[in-house]
Amino acid sequence: MTAKPNGSSLLQAGRRSGAVIIVCSVLVAGLAAPQFLRMRQPDVLHPGAGVTQTTRLSSYFPALAGGPGDTPVYILNGPEPGGCLLVLGGTHPDEPAGYLTAVVLIEHARVKRAGSS
């Protein structure tokens, strides 16, 4: 006949296992934190020669001033009158196509005709 473990030895084993799991979790989090924080830095945007004015979204809606929704607005005007276009990028964080399209336009587009806003 084998001896059955008593409740206190099972409790001690459970505490040791829990402590090991916590120590391992803290170690993994500590190693991953610097890389995670580097990824959270904002991307650098280089407005191209076509950008004629830069403002903030709060200049159109003052309630956004100073908050996370107060994002940059890039305006591209051309020398001749024409139509208007609004490009919104980054609406969904898991869909990079909209964000990248807006960045490519800001960095490379040159407007020939501009409308009134």
Backbone as CSV, one residue per row, in Angstrom:
resi,resn,N_x,N_y,N_z,CA_x,CA_y,CA_z,C_x,C_y,C_z
1,MET,0.816,-1.178,0.000,0.000,0.000,0.000,0.869,1.256,0.000
2,THR,0.487,2.187,-0.855,1.237,3.439,-0.901,0.555,4.462,-0.025
3,ALA,1.364,5.340,0.517,0.816,6.371,1.403,0.223,7.493,0.557
4,LYS,-0.910,7.956,0.982,-1.552,9.078,0.294,-0.969,10.379,0.845
5,PRO,-0.709,11.352,-0.058,-0.199,12.628,0.438,-1.281,13.336,1.242
6,ASN,-0.842,13.995,2.306,-1.832,14.724,3.097,-2.099,16.090,2.471
7,GLY,-3.103,16.768,2.970,-3.527,18.045,2.396,-2.464,19.120,2.474
8,SER,-1.676,19.160,3.547,-0.689,20.227,3.688,0.459,20.058,2.692
9,SER,0.852,18.833,2.380,1.929,18.646,1.399,1.451,19.010,-0.008
10,LEU,0.186,18.723,-0.313,-0.367,19.134,-1.612,-0.446,20.652,-1.705
11,LEU,-0.810,21.296,-0.623,-0.900,22.754,-0.593,0.469,23.378,-0.799
12,GLN,1.493,22.825,-0.150,2.856,23.342,-0.300,3.355,23.151,-1.737
13,ALA,3.053,21.992,-2.323,3.464,21.742,-3.709,2.760,22.713,-4.653
14,GLY,1.496,22.975,-4.401,0.747,23.926,-5.223,1.299,25.335,-5.102
15,ARG,1.701,25.713,-3.898,2.290,27.046,-3.689,3.621,27.169,-4.419
16,ARG,4.439,26.108,-4.357,5.731,26.142,-5.057,5.510,26.251,-6.566
17,SER,4.582,25.485,-7.084,4.287,25.541,-8.523,3.790,26.927,-8.910
18,GLY,2.924,27.481,-8.097,2.404,28.823,-8.364,3.506,29.864,-8.341
19,ALA,4.423,29.737,-7.363,5.537,30.683,-7.268,6.451,30.577,-8.479
20,VAL,6.719,29.361,-8.928,7.562,29.164,-10.110,6.899,29.781,-11.332
21,ILE,5.616,29.594,-11.487,4.889,30.164,-12.631,4.930,31.692,-12.586
22,ILE,4.746,32.265,-11.419,4.778,33.730,-11.290,6.167,34.260,-11.618
23,VAL,7.211,33.630,-11.082,8.580,34.080,-11.353,8.886,33.988,-12.846
24,CYS,8.492,32.902,-13.490,8.716,32.747,-14.931,7.943,33.802,-15.725
25,SER,6.729,34.091,-15.328,5.910,35.104,-16.022,6.534,36.484,-15.906
26,VAL,7.009,36.819,-14.712,7.653,38.127,-14.505,8.934,38.215,-15.324
27,LEU,9.694,37.141,-15.390,10.924,37.116,-16.170,10.633,37.314,-17.658
28,VAL,9.653,36.606,-18.189,9.292,36.744,-19.603,8.786,38.165,-19.887
29,ALA,7.951,38.690,-19.002,7.439,40.052,-19.195,8.579,41.068,-19.158
30,GLY,9.522,40.884,-18.257,10.664,41.800,-18.167,11.534,41.758,-19.409
31,LEU,11.703,40.583,-19.987,12.504,40.470,-21.205,11.781,41.039,-22.424
32,ALA,10.466,40.913,-22.465,9.691,41.377,-23.622,9.369,42.871,-23.565
33,ALA,9.385,43.454,-22.381,8.951,44.845,-22.217,9.721,45.840,-23.079
34,PRO,11.059,45.806,-23.126,11.759,46.811,-23.941,11.365,46.769,-25.418
35,GLN,11.238,45.566,-25.979,10.850,45.463,-27.386,9.424,45.969,-27.588
36,PHE,8.535,45.640,-26.682,7.154,46.106,-26.776,7.092,47.633,-26.723
37,LEU,7.855,48.237,-25.817,7.843,49.699,-25.695,8.432,50.365,-26.932
38,ARG,9.443,49.759,-27.543,9.993,50.329,-28.782,8.957,50.304,-29.899
39,MET,8.140,49.260,-29.946,7.116,49.148,-30.986,6.016,50.177,-30.800
40,ARG,5.833,50.702,-29.608,4.760,51.653,-29.341,5.150,53.085,-29.675
41,GLN,6.370,53.311,-30.123,6.784,54.654,-30.510,6.058,55.047,-31.787
42,PRO,5.641,56.312,-31.891,4.921,56.725,-33.104,5.827,56.677,-34.336
43,ASP,5.225,56.357,-35.465,5.962,56.353,-36.723,6.334,57.779,-37.103
44,VAL,7.467,57.921,-37.755,7.905,59.228,-38.227,7.330,59.436,-39.623
45,LEU,6.661,60.557,-39.814,6.045,60.881,-41.097,6.795,62.061,-41.694
46,HIS,7.155,61.959,-42.960,7.903,63.017,-43.642,7.017,63.623,-44.724
47,PRO,6.280,64.705,-44.404,5.409,65.320,-45.416,6.211,65.741,-46.641
48,GLY,5.672,65.416,-47.802,6.348,65.736,-49.054,6.131,67.181,-49.475
49,ALA,6.667,67.497,-50.635,6.583,68.859,-51.164,5.150,69.272,-51.489
50,GLY,4.253,68.304,-51.671,2.863,68.621,-51.987,2.055,69.110,-50.802
51,VAL,2.535,68.902,-49.589,1.810,69.351,-48.403,2.000,70.856,-48.268
52,THR,0.892,71.594,-48.339,0.956,73.055,-48.272,0.626,73.601,-46.888
53,GLN,0.006,72.779,-46.046,-0.364,73.247,-44.709,-0.520,72.038,-43.787
54,THR,-0.111,72.197,-42.538,-0.311,71.171,-41.521,-1.036,71.813,-40.355
55,THR,-2.067,71.151,-39.868,-2.837,71.654,-38.731,-3.218,70.461,-37.857
56,ARG,-4.044,70.683,-36.878,-4.530,69.619,-35.996,-6.033,69.455,-36.193
57,LEU,-6.534,68.281,-35.911,-7.962,68.020,-36.041,-8.771,68.912,-35.106
58,SER,-8.165,69.323,-34.001,-8.863,70.194,-33.047,-9.142,71.585,-33.625
59,SER,-8.471,71.959,-34.704,-8.788,73.257,-35.311,-10.150,73.211,-35.999
60,TYR,-10.650,71.998,-36.295,-11.984,71.819,-36.870,-13.003,71.440,-35.800
61,PHE,-12.545,70.757,-34.751,-13.417,70.322,-33.659,-12.667,70.544,-32.342
62,PRO,-12.813,71.743,-31.721,-12.013,72.127,-30.553,-12.097,71.175,-29.353
63,ALA,-13.151,70.377,-29.232,-13.273,69.465,-28.091,-12.169,68.405,-28.093
64,LEU,-11.503,68.183,-29.213,-10.438,67.189,-29.297,-9.089,67.694,-28.800
65,ALA,-8.967,68.978,-28.572,-7.679,69.583,-28.213,-7.046,68.911,-27.000
66,GLY,-5.787,68.513,-27.182,-5.018,67.928,-26.091,-5.292,66.459,-25.829
67,GLY,-6.241,65.861,-26.515,-6.582,64.457,-26.288,-5.949,63.552,-27.332
68,PRO,-6.132,62.249,-27.187,-5.540,61.316,-28.145,-6.165,61.385,-29.541
69,GLY,-7.349,61.946,-29.664,-7.997,62.075,-30.963,-7.552,63.301,-31.733
70,ASP,-6.752,64.159,-31.115,-6.274,65.372,-31.782,-5.070,65.022,-32.649
71,THR,-5.350,64.564,-33.838,-4.310,64.077,-34.732,-3.923,65.124,-35.763
72,PRO,-2.777,64.951,-36.416,-2.374,65.901,-37.452,-3.266,65.796,-38.689
73,VAL,-3.460,66.931,-39.339,-4.197,67.011,-40.594,-3.254,67.654,-41.611
74,TYR,-3.057,66.985,-42.732,-2.172,67.480,-43.778,-3.024,67.947,-44.947
75,ILE,-2.763,69.148,-45.400,-3.550,69.751,-46.481,-2.651,69.916,-47.696
76,LEU,-3.152,69.460,-48.838,-2.425,69.580,-50.094,-3.277,70.430,-51.035
77,ASN,-2.783,71.565,-51.457,-3.485,72.441,-52.395,-2.664,72.562,-53.664
78,GLY,-3.346,72.691,-54.782,-2.676,72.884,-56.062,-2.865,74.305,-56.558
79,PRO,-2.192,74.676,-57.615,-2.267,76.047,-58.139,-3.564,76.351,-58.885
80,GLU,-4.280,75.337,-59.362,-5.505,75.548,-60.131,-6.715,75.095,-59.325
81,PRO,-7.898,75.702,-59.563,-9.107,75.247,-58.864,-9.527,73.861,-59.338
82,GLY,-10.182,73.110,-58.475,-10.630,71.762,-58.826,-11.430,71.150,-57.693
83,GLY,-11.532,69.835,-57.658,-12.322,69.118,-56.660,-11.596,68.952,-55.327
84,CYS,-12.313,68.353,-54.375,-11.774,68.087,-53.036,-11.777,66.588,-52.769
85,LEU,-10.875,66.165,-51.914,-10.777,64.763,-51.541,-10.359,64.688,-50.072
86,LEU,-11.010,63.818,-49.326,-10.653,63.569,-47.933,-10.181,62.129,-47.833
87,VAL,-8.981,61.925,-47.286,-8.434,60.581,-47.098,-8.261,60.361,-45.601
88,LEU,-8.912,59.321,-45.087,-8.770,58.948,-43.681,-7.984,57.651,-43.624
89,GLY,-6.902,57.646,-42.900,-6.093,56.435,-42.770,-5.964,56.050,-41.316
90,GLY,-5.883,54.760,-41.046,-5.703,54.294,-39.680,-6.981,54.175,-38.902
91,THR,-8.108,54.020,-39.582,-9.385,53.898,-38.898,-9.450,52.617,-38.074
92,HIS,-8.957,51.509,-38.632,-8.914,50.234,-37.916,-7.448,49.842,-37.733
93,PRO,-7.001,49.619,-36.507,-5.578,49.354,-36.277,-5.067,48.056,-36.891
94,ASP,-5.934,47.116,-37.191,-5.473,45.856,-37.768,-5.587,45.834,-39.287
95,GLU,-5.841,46.995,-39.891,-5.925,47.107,-41.347,-4.921,48.166,-41.813
96,PRO,-3.699,47.779,-42.127,-2.673,48.765,-42.455,-2.836,49.440,-43.814
97,ALA,-3.668,48.927,-44.705,-3.772,49.496,-46.052,-4.228,50.953,-46.037
98,GLY,-5.215,51.294,-45.227,-5.686,52.673,-45.166,-4.631,53.613,-44.623
99,TYR,-3.961,53.186,-43.581,-2.907,53.995,-42.977,-1.756,54.202,-43.969
100,LEU,-1.337,53.131,-44.613,-0.221,53.236,-45.555,-0.583,54.072,-46.779
101,THR,-1.824,53.993,-47.226,-2.265,54.820,-48.349,-2.168,56.300,-47.992
102,ALA,-2.630,56.648,-46.784,-2.557,58.038,-46.350,-1.101,58.501,-46.244
103,VAL,-0.226,57.662,-45.728,1.193,58.024,-45.594,1.823,58.240,-46.968
104,VAL,1.546,57.338,-47.911,2.114,57.473,-49.262,1.627,58.772,-49.908
105,LEU,0.358,59.097,-49.739,-0.163,60.356,-50.295,0.512,61.567,-49.668
106,ILE,0.636,61.567,-48.363,1.245,62.711,-47.667,2.702,62.882,-48.076
107,GLU,3.400,61.782,-48.241,4.831,61.868,-48.539,5.138,62.086,-50.017
108,HIS,4.213,61.726,-50.945,4.566,61.762,-52.365,3.616,62.536,-53.274
109,ALA,2.370,62.765,-52.862,1.384,63.382,-53.781,1.686,64.854,-54.029
110,ARG,1.402,65.264,-55.243,1.469,66.676,-55.630,0.164,66.993,-56.352
111,VAL,-0.544,67.977,-55.847,-1.856,68.319,-56.361,-1.725,69.337,-57.502
112,LYS,-2.447,69.075,-58.589,-2.455,70.013,-59.723,-3.645,70.958,-59.640
113,ARG,-4.768,70.421,-59.185,-5.972,71.244,-59.038,-6.534,71.038,-57.642
114,ALA,-6.913,72.101,-56.998,-7.461,71.996,-55.638,-8.809,72.673,-55.582
115,GLY,-9.716,72.067,-54.822,-11.048,72.648,-54.629,-11.121,73.423,-53.345
116,SER,-12.317,73.895,-53.016,-12.491,74.615,-51.768,-12.866,73.619,-50.684
117,SER,-12.447,73.897,-49.463,-12.711,72.951,-48.368,-14.008,73.234,-47.670
